[in-house]
Each structure stands twice: as structure tokens, then as C-alpha cells.
């Protein structure tokens, strides 16, 4: 009995998950998860700090993320199992930290991303797609549908359909998702490339003329661009600012909300072939980060060339400064809308719009994939009811966890679109919550050689040292600092929209509350298992089952 109760470092029980994703598929997964369509830096950056350069802001975010991404390689190869961040943190810091941080700051908060994914599908894909086709084909019903898609009711309907389709795809088997992901990836690349080409083939004068024509057809407003420009200036936009380096640095946290997901594939590490191989993780995590950064910076360069700095500021004012004249009847002038406005070809419009639709759909898929694998790992460790860890014997997917997450997301989708201040203030806590998980995991990487010595010494990264200091400790320490600086910027820079305010403490209460609830669940489950003679603490000295 004493022998059975002792912790075993190298156990090999079966989780039921199977390795069906190649390293190349995982690379694609991370790239799509970071989202080359994500608009945050473009619809916020030009107006947060006058004179800040959003394209350089992306590069500074890359510099902050690269040590974190590198540190994750050591973690992923030392513990190539599904559950990712939860597994890393619980094996280094123990269950109280690992369970509470990842459940509270990831699993619960990523429900916001399910709602955001529906918002992306509605406003950044369907709205520009149908507005563009409606204008070019002279179809009023398409324009009406495109306008409806960006309303609260339209977003709710589209979000529920979006989440439901993802549920059906993922429950049917992870292999099916991998197949669909290839289609999504190549279409997204074609869409992105066409959009960049349209920006490069135009100049700011052409852009203003074409946007006037597009705006007139959608809103009935003559001289749309000049009207939007005047309204943006009246709202406080500086249309001819001098370059502002400090502001550019402070835009890095905005871009980091996308680039921080470079390591998200670790959540399904147990379903990636040869996930224990160091060079594979380098390709999956670091290469996807480099490629995404390059694509985002190239988009910024092409927008600067095609619509000019003034055009980017005016387009951003519709979202960040809430200037209604700088929207198409409420539809935000984000890159896909601007690109579609530059072409009269229905075929090009369809390619661009569907590309944005597919990348937006991938976002809800990765929300489910990552969080359900975390729940499986937590269930296998005895910290969630066994029901969550069950893998369907035929489909080899955690169908129970998927269904539970879908049902929970319905509440958040409704609240995101119907509860006042939810989407504009309260949901902003997701940037802080998710960022903190990456900071804690980077710190876990730094301490891996000391707090999980056997795991570290058995890993392929143990041989990499600078003198006597493990490289993972150096990179993890630097990453924890750069990640903490990104999170601190949201807390203390008012212009980023999340700085603490006594008038709006709700986002912080939600972040703290989610962690407290998670800690209570941990303590209850530990006590419940202890009454049955099971010490869950022993699980944290083991490699999780494959």
C-alpha cells in the first residue's frame, strides 16, 4: 500500500486522446490562433497615442513575447501532454497555484473569447462580405443583412451558430478539425494576400475616392471620407501627429494580446506527433510567432502605403473614439472592410470576406480545444469530476467537456451583447487574465530545473546551459518580466482602457473572483478525494497520462 501511494515520476496511463496533429498542423494552429486578421492594433493604435506607430508596436510586442515563446519549448518538451499550462504550473508550483490560475484565468475567461469570436465573425467577416457584395451587385438585401450582422441581435444569433458549428466539428473527432484547418489556413493566406495587394496597388487619394463611393452606397452619405475626417477631428483625433516613440512602445501590449498565443498549441500537446522533440516545438511555437509578426507588420506597411496615416487614424476613430460618422451604419472600418472597399470584383470580395470568416471561426475552435484539454488534465488529476475527463471511445475527443463549455458560452454570448458595459469595460479583464497565465508559466519554466528537477533532467532541453545556468531559467525569467510589464501596462496606463478605477472595479473583481472560485473548487475536490483515501498531491509529481 505504501508503495502504491508513493508518487511515480514516469507513469503511463492512457488518457484516451490520440496524436493526430503533425508539427506543421500545430504551427498552422498557432498562427491562426494569433490571428493575422485580429484588428486590435489597427482599430485602437492610431488613436490611443497620437503619433504612435502601430506597425512598430507589433515588433516591440514580438520582442516581449520571444523569451516567453522560447521558454515554452522547454516546458512543452519536458511535459509533452495535453493540459499545457495547467500541467506546467501544477508540476512546478503544485495544484493550488496551477489549478486556480489556469482554471480561473484561462478556462473561465476564455469564454469571453467564444463571444469575441462570434463578434469577429459577424462584424469583421459577414458584415464587410455582404456590404461589399451588396454594393457591387446592387443587392439591397445583402446590404441590409450586412448591417444587421453588426447589431446586438445579429451578433448573438451568429455567435450561437458559430459556437454550435465548432462544437459539432470538434466532437466528431480532432482529426476532422485538423483536416478542416488546412482549408482554413490556405484560404486565410489567400484572403490576407489579396487584401495586402489591394492596399499596395492604391494610394491615399484613390482610397478616399473609393471609400466615398462605398460609403455612399452603404449609408447614403455623400463625401463620406471628408465627413468622417471632420467628425474624427472634432472628437479629438490628431490627423497629423509627430512620431511618438513612448506611445509606440506602449502600443506593444495591444499587439501582445494577439502574439501572446504563440504557445497555445501546448494545451493539446498530447495530440501532437513527436511533441517531445525540441526542434519540432521550435517550429511550432517560435516559427509561428515570427511568421505572424512578419505578416502583421507587412499589413501595417501596406495600409500605410494604401490609405495613409490619416486614413488609418480616421478608420480607427470609429471604434476607439466612437465616432459614428467613421463607421458604415455602425460597421467598423477595420482592414477587411477597407480592403473590400478598394475592389469592385465580387470574386475578390468573396475571397477576402470568407478568409476573415474562416479565421474568425478558428478562434472559437481553439477556445474549445485548449480549454477542454485543460479540463481533461484536471479531471485526470482528480481536481474536476471524472465526467469532464472522459474521452469518447470512438471519436477520441473530450465530448463531455466540449458540451459543458458550449452551454457555459451561451450565457456569456448573451451577456457580452446585451449587458451594458460588458463588452466595452468588463470583458477587458480578459487581456489581463490571459496574460497572467503566460507570466506564471514563464516563471514555471525558470524554476523547472529546481522545483521539478527529475522532469527537467529527463527532458531534451536539459543540455542547454549558459555556463552552469540553464537557458530555460534565463529565458523564463526574462519572459516572466516582459510578460509582467505587458500586464502592468494594462493596469497602470489609462489610455489602454483597463487601468484601475474606483468607478469601474468590476473587471478586477471578475479576475480575482474567478481565481477565488477556482481555489475553492480545488480545496473542495482535494478534501473530497482525501475522504476516499486519495491524495491528489501525488499527481503533481507525475507526468500526466498520454
N, C-alpha and C positions, 0 to 999 in steps of 0.2 A: 504493500500500500504506500509506503514512504517512497518507494522507487517510482510508482505511478504518479505521485503527487509532485515530484520534483520537476522543475522547468527543463524542457528539452529545446536546445537551440535550433536543431535541424529536423523538425517534424515534416512529414509529407502526407498529410491527409488530403482528400480531394474536395475542392470547393464546388465542382460541377461546371465551372467555366472552362472554356477551351480556347487555345491560342489560334485565332483565325485572322488576326490582323498582322500584316507584314510591317517591317520598319518603314517602308515607303508609305504605306497607308497611314501609319501613325504620324509621319511627317506631314502628310496632307491634312490629317485631322487637326493637328496643332495649328497649321497655317489658317485653316478655315475657322478654327475657334478664335484665334486672334482677330480674324475678320478684316480682310482688306477693304470691306465695304463699311466698316464701322465709321460713323461720321463725326464722332465727338470732337476730335481736334479741329475739324473744319467748320462745324456749326457753332463751336464755342470759342476756339482760339483767337480768331481775328478780332473779337470784341472784348475778350477778358482783359487783356493788357494792350493798350494802343501801341503799335509798333513792334509787338512780339511776332516772331516768325514761326508759324505752326510747323513748317517742314523741319526746321532745326530742332523744334521741340520734340519731334519724333526721334531724332537722332540722340538727343540727350536722354530720352526715356530708354532708348536702346542701351546706352552706357550704364544706366542704373540697373537694367534687367540682366545684362550679360553675366555678372558674377552669380546672380541667383540661378540663372539657367545652367551655368556650369556646375554649381553645387548640386543641383538636382540630378546630374548624371551619376555622381557617387551614390546618392540615395537610391536612385532607380536601379542601379546595377547591384547594389548590396541587398536590396529587398525587391526583387522583380515580381511582385504580387499585386493583385488588384486591391484597391483601397488607398493607394498612393499616399497622400498627405497624412491621412489618419494613421496608416501603418508606420510611416516615418516618425511621426511625432510620438505615437504611443510607445514605440520601441526605444526611443531615446529619452523621453520625459515621463513615460508612464501614462496610464489610461485617463487619469483625471484631467491632464492637460490635453492629450491627444484627442480624446473623445469630445470633451467640452468645446475645444477650439474649432475642430473640424465640423462637428455637427452644428454648433451654434453659429459659426461664421461662414460656413460653406453650404452645408446641406439645406439649412433653413433659409439662408439669404439668397441662394441661387434660385429659389422660387421667384424672386424678383426678375431674374434673367429669363425665366419662362414667359413672364408677362412682357418683358422688354423685347423678346424675340417676336412675339405677336405684333407688338408695336412696330418693329422693324419691317416685318412682312407687309403690314398694312400701309405704313407711311413712306417707307423707303423702297418698296418694290411694287405693290399693286397700285398705289396712287400715281406715281410717275408713269408706270406702264400704261394704265388706262387713260390718263390725261394725254399722254403722248400719242397713243393710238387714236383717241377720240378727236384730237386736233387734226392729225394728219389724214384721217379717214372721214372727217366731218361727221362723226357719230356722237350725238349729244348724250346718248345713254352711257357711253363709255366715260365721257367727262363727268357725268353725274355719279357714276359708280366710283370713279377715281376720287371724287370729292367726298363721297360717303365713306370710303375706306379710311379716311383720316379723322372721322368723327369718333366720339367715345363708343357709341353703339357699334359702329362698323369695326372698330379695333377689337372689341370684346368678341364679336362673332368670329372674326378672322383668327383671333388668338386661340379660341377654343378649338376651332377646326385645325389650326396649326399644331397645337399640342396633341390633339387626338390622333392625327395622322402620324406624328412622331411615335406615339405610344404603340400604334398598330405595327409600324415598321420595326421598332426595336424589340417588341415582344416576340415577333416572328422569328427572331434569331439575329445575333450580332453579325453573322456572315452576310445577311441580306443588307444590313446597313453599310458594310464595307463595300459591297458592290455598288450600291446607290451613291456612295460617297465619291467614287471615281467620276461618275456622271456630273455630280455637283461641282467637283473640283475643276474639271476641264471647261465646263460651261462658265463657271465663275471667272476663270482666267480669260476666256474669250470676251466675256462681258466687260471685264476690267480693262483689257487691252483696247477694245473698241472705244470705251469712254475716254481713255488717255489719248488715243489717236484723235478723237474729235476735239479735245482741248488743244492739242498741238497744231491742228490744222486751222484753228481760228485765232483771232486776236481780240483784245477787249472791245474794239469798235464793232466787229462782227457779232460778238457776244451780245452787246447791248441791243443791236438791231433785232437779232433773232429772239432774244428774251422778250423784247417788246411785242413781237408778233405772237409768241407763245402765250404771253400773259394776257394779251387782248383776247385771244381765242378762249382762254380758260375763265378769266374773270370779267372780261368786258372793259378792262381799264386801258385806256389809251396812254401811250408813253409810260408803260409800266416801270421800266428801269429808272427813269428820272423821278417818278412818283415815289418809288421805293427808296431811292437815294436821299431825297429831301426828307422823308419820314425818318430814315435812319439817322441823319444829321440832327434832326430835331430831338431824337431820343438820346443823343449824346455820343453817337459814333463819330470817331475821328477818321475821316476818309483819306488823310494824307499825313500819317504819323511818321516820325523819325524812328529808326531801328532802336529797339529796346531790348538789350541783352538780358537783363534781370527778368523781364517779363517772359522772354523766350525760355529761360531756364525754368521758370515757374509754370510753363505750359507742359513740361515733361510729365507731371503727374496725370494730366489729362490723357496724353498718349499712352502712359503706362497702364491705364485701365484696359487697354487692348493688349499691349505687349506682355503684360504680366502672365497671360495664359499660355506662354510658350511651353510650359511644362505640364499642361493639363492632361496629356496622354498618360501620365503616371497613374491616374486613377484606374485605368483598365490595363495596367502593366501585366496582369496575369493572362491577358488575352492577346498579347503582342508576341510574335515569334522572336526568339532569341533576345528577349528584353534584357537579359543579364549581360549582354555583350557591350563593352564600353563604347566602341566606335558606332554601334547602332544607336545608342542613346544620344551620342554626339550629333548624329544626323537628324534624329527625331526632334530633339529639343533645340539645340543651338542652330542648326541649319535652318529650321523653320523660322526661328527668331530673326536670323539675318535676312532671309528672303522676304519675310513680311515687312521688316523695316525698310528694305530697299524699295519694295513696291509702294509702300505708303509715302516714302519720300519722293518717289518718281511721280506719284499722283499729285503731291503738293507742287512740284516743279511744273507739271503740265497745266495745272489750274492757274498758277501764277502767269504762265505763258498765254493761256487761252482767255481768261476772264479778267486778269489783272488783280492787283492788291485791292483796289477799290471794289471790284466786283465780289471778291471774297468777303470783304467787310460788310457789304450790303446784304449779301446772301446770308451771312451769319446773323445779322441783326434781326431777322425774322424769328429766329429761335432764341438767341441769347438775350436780346433786348426786347423781345415780344412785340416787334413792330409788325402789325397786321398787313401793312402795305407791302412788306417784303416777303409775303407768302402768297401762294396761289389759292386764295379762298381757304386759308388755314394750312395748306400743304407747304412744308418747309423746303427751302431751296438748298437741298443737300446735293452732293456731287452727282447722284444718278439723275435727279431732276434737271440739273444744269446740263449734263451731257445729253440727255434726251431732247432738251430744248434746242440743241445745236444741230440736230439732224431732222430731215423731212422723210427719211426712209422708215416705213413701218417695220421692215425686217430688222434694221439696226436697233430700233426702239424695243422690239420684242426680245432681241438677244440681250440687250442691256438690262431690261426690266426683269426677265426671267433669271438672269445671273444673280441679281440682287435678291430675288425671291429665294433662290436655292441656298445662297449663303445665309440668309436670314433663317431659313428652315433648319439649316445645320446647327444653328445656335440652340434651338430648342432640343435638338437631338443630343448635343453634347451636354446640355443641362441634365438630361435624364441619365446619360451614360455614366458620367462622372459620379453623380450623387448616389445612384443605385449601387455602384460598385463599392462606394464607401459604406453604404448601409449593409451590404453583404459582408464586408470585412468586420464591421462592428457586430453584426449578428453572429458570425463565426467565433468571435472573441467572447460572446456571451453578454454583450452590452446592449443589444437590442433583442427583442423577441425573435426566436428562431424563424418565425414566419417570414421576416424580411430577408433572411439569408438563403432561402430556398431557391434553387435554380431549377427551371423546368427541365425535366429529363430528356425531352425531345428537342426543344428549341435551344437549350443550353443558354438561357438568359434569365436574369432575376425578375421574372414576370410579376411576382407579388410586390416587390419594391417599385417597379415601374407603375403599376396600377395605383399604389398608395401615393406616389409622387404626383401623378396626374390629377388625382382627386384633390390633393392639397393645393395644386396650382390653380384650380378653378376659382378658389376663394381669392387668391392673390390677383389673378387676372381681373376679376370684377372690381376689387378694391383699387387696383392700380389705375383704372379708368373712370371710376365713379366716386371715390372718396376724395374730397377736396384736400389738396396739398400732398396726397400720397405720392404721385409721380414726380412732382416738382420739388418736394422737400424731403419727405420721409424716406422715399426709396433711395435717396442719395447715400444713405448709410451703407449701401452695398459696395460702394467703392472703398470705404474704409474696412468693412468686414472682410471682404475677399482678400484685400491687400495684406491684412494682418496674418492670414493663413500662410501666405508665401513668406512673410517675415519669420514666422515661427519655424517653418520648415527649413529655411536657410540657416537659422540658428541651430536647428537639429542636425543639419549637415556639419556645421562647425564642431559640434560636440560629439558627433558619431564615433570618432576614434577613442573617445574617453568614456562615454556613457553606454556604448554598445560595442565594446572592444572586439568580442568574438565575431560579431557580424561584420565589422569593418575589416578585420584581418583576413576574413574569408572572401572578401569582395575583390573584384579585379582592379579597383581603384586604389587599393592599399599601397601599391608600389610607388605611387606618385607623391613625391615629397620635395619640399624645398629645404635642404639640409635635413634636420630632424623633425621639421614641422609638416604635417600632412597638408597637401594642397587643398583638400576639402575643408580643412579648418580655416585656411586663409580665405578661400573663395566664399565659404559660408558666412564667415564673419563680415566680409565686405558686403556681401549681398544682404545680410540682415540690416546693416547700417543704411545702405542705399534704399532698400525697401521701406525701412522705418522713416527715412526722410520723405519718401513719396507719401506715406500715410500722414506724416506730420504736416505736410503742406496742406492736405485737405482739412486738417483740424485747425490750422492757425492762419491760413491765407483766406481772408473773407471773399476775395474775388472768385475763388474756386467753388463757392456755393455751399460748402459744408462746414465752415468754421463754426465753432461752438457759439451758440447764442442762447441766452436765458429765455428769449422769446420763442425759440424753437428747439427745445431739448429732445424732442421725440426721436429723431434719428439715433441719437446716442443712447437713449433709453431702450430703443429697439435692439441695438447692437449688444448692449450689456444684458438686456433681458433674455435674448436668445442664448447667450453663453450661460447665464444662471440657470435657465430651464434645462439646458443640456447637462450641466453639472449635477442638477437634481436627479435627472434620469440616470446618470452614471452611478450616483450613490445608491439610488433605489435598486438598480439592477445588480450592483455589486452585493448589496445586502441580501437580495432575493436569492442570488446564486450561492452565497455563503451559507444560507439556511439549508441548502440542498447539499452542502459539503463541497462546493466548487469554489475555488479561489481564482477569480478572473485575473488576478495579478500575474499568475503564471503564464498567461497568454502573451504578455508583453515581453517575455524572454524568449519567445519562439518566432521563427519565421512563419507567417500565416500560410494556410494550406494553398496548394496550387490548383 
